Amino acid sequence: MTATELVIRGQRVVTPEGLRPASVHVANGRIVAVAGVDAAPPGATVVDAGDAVVMPGVVDTHVHVNEPGRTEWEGFRTATQAAAAGGVTALVDMPLNSIPATTTLAALRTKQEAAAGQLWIDVGFWGGVVPGNAGELAAMSEAGAIGFKCFLCESGVDEFLCVDEAQLHPAMRELARIRATLLVHAEVPGPLDAAAAEQSSNPPDPRRYASYLASRPRAAENEAIDLVVRLCRDTGARTHIVHHASSDALPTIAQARAAGLPLSAETCPHYLSFAAEDIPDGATAFKCAPPIRERANREQLWKALRDGILELVASDHSPCSPSLKHQELGDFQAAWGGISGLQLALSVVWTEARARGFKITDIVRWMCTAPAALAGISNRKGILAPGADADIVIFRDTETLTVAPQQVLHRHKVTPYAGRTLHGVVDSTYVRGRRVWHRGELLEKPTGRTFARETR
């Protein structure tokens, strides 16, 4: 048996059995034991977390890294550094907005090559479903794609086209055949086009957040969920709804899950934190799609997490160059839609969750365990158990931080969380037993790896 090299112990360790005093023993980058709090083999380095939380690293399955092609928006180096600072030890990169989009085997290999030598944490890759690429899916899956994402409405970039029902149906049959997961941006064009036509005939003030909210009505999400549930039932494809925002569609998701369909859904920190009524006019840092909705809608999302209708929380980190946010104009219609929040997601969700009576074990379920299962890496990531990678975070959950630009390691500092006081500070982040972040400083060098699903 390999000798234990590192022991991380504390009074509040999140194990599969719950929160308890324990010690996590590490050798060769893997957890070899979870033992009593005082257990420490001779010669091992011991890190005592005291009363801070010792938890699995966050697994963020919804990140737009944008490299290659739009590296000026983010890139693997800054994305993974920011992730490490935020307690994220594994992320899965979306197939857009990189150029080329990850919709062919060649493009997947290009992205894998671009990531080499730049990773502070471990990274996987989603592929994309676009019109005409069903023949690429099996080869991409075999080459390491975790699963595949599609858009039911325009994506915002020319190189990643949306699919309609006639195009999606055969793709879902192929994904069911190869046992790969489909991720869906669930907004359909009909209600969006109707809202656009109405605003064209009676142009609203583009600086008003209410104008932007009206341009992306709940009906676009609700009808998309109806379509996705029907196709999931018909094809049997494992299907996951990304960045869900409309509380109106939650009963449809609940009914599908109760019927045993292989369907799941996530929401995001910004939908759980902000409310439309509070967003200042002209504050384009808040623009995303689907949009941040009303306060009552937000509370229904929290209830859906409590009830298990929504399974997980992912950041949907989607940054861009600051000029594309048009902050000087405050024009919501012209601004790029995307929230920058990868580094802050854990603290944001904990801040809001604790205020509603949730526990740190809930955070681990939503942001570690469930995302790892979605990505097919639950034997390695998102859990403190023997055999798993030693991806460990020491989280000072009772401390606070006020978000300031100099603290943010994203390539660009534009974020709607600027100036907010958050609960929970990441003390240390370990990736496969290596400490990569400690008390405000990046350590080590980029030794992250890429990963694929464990099982097919």
C-alpha angles and dihedrals in degrees: 000000000000113000116250111255102181135026121192111189137174147150093255111045118161105226128168086263093053140265114333145133107282147138125235114214120207134194129166091355095304134100108250099177145000105210143158117313094252097046110116123154116223114271097021121127107244123209113189112203093185110195095345117110117262107203142156116276115267116260109211110195097180114062129136105210093170097207128164108032102016100039089139085072095056126309136198096278098055094034094055093042090053090045092054090050089053097050095258111141099172132027136177115221120223120237092242149082092033122100113259096033112229096255101115136048090248092053092049090053090048090054093046089053092048091055095053114117094003104084125108090176135025119282137196131185135232117210124215137243111216132157111297102006101101088112091061098054101083094048092047091050091051090049093056110278107151092211139307137275130206137184122223091196133032111307097210095247126081096224095061110057124193125243131227126212094272090054097040098050097067091041090055091050089054092048090051089051094052092038094238127147124247119214116200133203092210110210120108123210100237100077091036091054091047091051090048091051091050092050091046091058093045107024113210127209104280090210093064115094088210088063092055092045091053090052091063104044124190089246090073090061096037094053091044091054090051090053095046093049091051093050092044089054092047099045104028090225116156102249133190128189112218127212096359113195111160115090089195091074096049094094090055091052091046092051092049092051092046088053089057098250115157091247131130137166140203136201130200139240093250093056090049095046111035132053129207092234091061100047111106119231110260094024096128094169084082095058116117138137123273086032129238103267136204128308094253090051090053092055091051089056089054090050090051090054090050091049095045095244089119109045106191149011122230128176102234085208102194111165130172139181108295093243090064091062090064091213092163089061097033088216110160093188093055098040125097111255114233140103121230109213114118095124093045103043098099094050093043094052093044091050092055096037096053090051088059097047099261122143133230088253088064090054091052091050093050100038105028115020102036096043090049089053091049090053093046094242101106094125090060109027140040097030140081101222137119112282096026124113111270093249100152135165129197104209123189095209098179096054125087137217133193112221111242127171094244090060095054115094096189111116089252126035101216108121134144088229093068111129095012120130110228133190118233130047124208106232099179139358123202123193113195089338097311116116105230100167128033129170098328100326136099112230136188119018132275102299098146120132137211120245141194134201117294096223136026 
